[in-house]
Amino acid sequence: MCTNDHYGETDINLDYWTIDDTFNLTTAVSANSVEKGTIELTLDQSSPDIIFYMSENDLFASGTINVLDLEEATSIDVDATILGNKTYTSELGIDLSNGMKLEFVGNVTPAKYGEGFWYVEGVGESITLRSEVELNVPSSTLVI
């Protein structure tokens, strides 16, 4: 859900539109006009990539809303946020622990961490990540 909070002294009227009108903005927008309050735009899987909005009475209240999926909207700098720290808690509230297997998605820096799986080591001292390829992890089935 996207919200636009307006606390001005005058009524603000916003018009929303898309490039191809296939998305039903009538049901997606809670209100097109508020003097004070919140306008909610509810998005789903059928939402277009870009939604435009413009105020009828304020030229500075206009622009675009770029709709991104979770992977596109997610970014992490592994070197700056994880490596070398004693602990790390993800945005979802998950604490890293030794031996945990990770896969990074979205915009990952450095790019090497965006490929394959990584195992956590050094929690409590200095976190490092080891590539599954580097560890040469055998399959879960032992063939004799």
N, C-alpha and C positions, 0 to 999 in steps of 0.2 A: 504494500500500500504506500502511496506517495501522498504526502500531506503538504498543504500550503497554508501556513498560519498568517492571518492578516489582523493587525492591531491598529490600523489607521483610523483617521477621523472620518473618512469618506467611504462610501460603498465602493467595492471593487468588483467589476464584472469581468470574468474571464471566459473566453471562448477557447475550446479545445478542438483540434482537428488532426487528422492523419493524412498521409499522402494518398491512400487509396480507399478510405471510408469503409473498409471491411470490418473494422473494430467498432463495436457499439459503444460510443462514448456516452450515450444517454444513460445507460445503466452503470457505466464505470465511474462517472463523476457524481459525487454526493450533492453538489450545488454549484451553479455557475456564478453565484453572486453572494457575497457576504459583506457586511459592514465591519464586523469584528467576528473572528471565529476561524474555523478550519474548513478548507475544501479538501475532500479526500478523493483520490483517484485510485480505484482498485484494479490491479492488473492481474492477468492470468497467463497461461501458456499461449493463448491466441493473441496476446498483446503485440502490437507492431513494434518495430525497433525504435521508431522515433514518433513522439507525440509533440505537437506544437501547441503553444498557448499564447494568448495575447489579451491584454486588458482593453476594454472599450474606452476607458477613461484615464489610463496611465501608461504612457509609452514605455516606461521603465519596468513595467510588470509584464514582460513578455519574454519568450525564449523557447527552448526545446527541452524535452525530457528524453534522454537516451535510455532505453530499456535494455538492460543487460541480464544475461542469465547468471547464475551463481558463480560459475567458473570465470566468466568474463569480468565480473565485479570483484573478484577476490585477488588480492596481491599479497606477496610476502617477500621480504628480503631475509633469506635464511642466515646469511652472514651477520647481519645487523641485529636480528631479533632472537636467534636461537643459539648459534655456535658460540662457545666460550662462556655462556651463562651457567650458573649452578642449577637453575630450574627454568622451566618454561611452561606457561599455561596458554593453550590455544584460545582463540576467540569464542570457541564453543565451551570453554571451561574444562578442557581435558589437560591434565598434568602429564607431561612426558615422563616416562620411566625407562630404565635400562632394558634393552631388548625389544622395545616397542618397534613395530614395523610401520613406516610412514610412506605415504604417497602424496606429493604436493600437486595441487591443481591451480589453475588460474595463471596469473602473471607472476612467475617465480624468478627471483634473482638470487644468485647466479643461475643461469638457465640450466646448468647441469642437474640441479635438484628437481627440476620439472620433468625429468625423465627417469623412469624406473622406480624402484622401491629403495628405502633407506632405513637402516637400523640405528636406534638411539644408543649411545654409550656415554658414560661420564656424568650422568645426572648426579647432582650433589657436589660435584667438583668443577668440571668444565665440559659442557656438552659437546660431543662430536657426533657426526653422522657417517656411517659406513654404507657404501653402496652394496646392494644385494649381489651385484655382479662381482664386486671386489671380494666379497666373502665367499663366493662360489657355493651358495647354499644348495644342498642336495634336495631332490624332490622329497615330498613327504612319504613316498612309498619306497621301502627298501627291497631291492630285488637281490636274491641270493642265488 
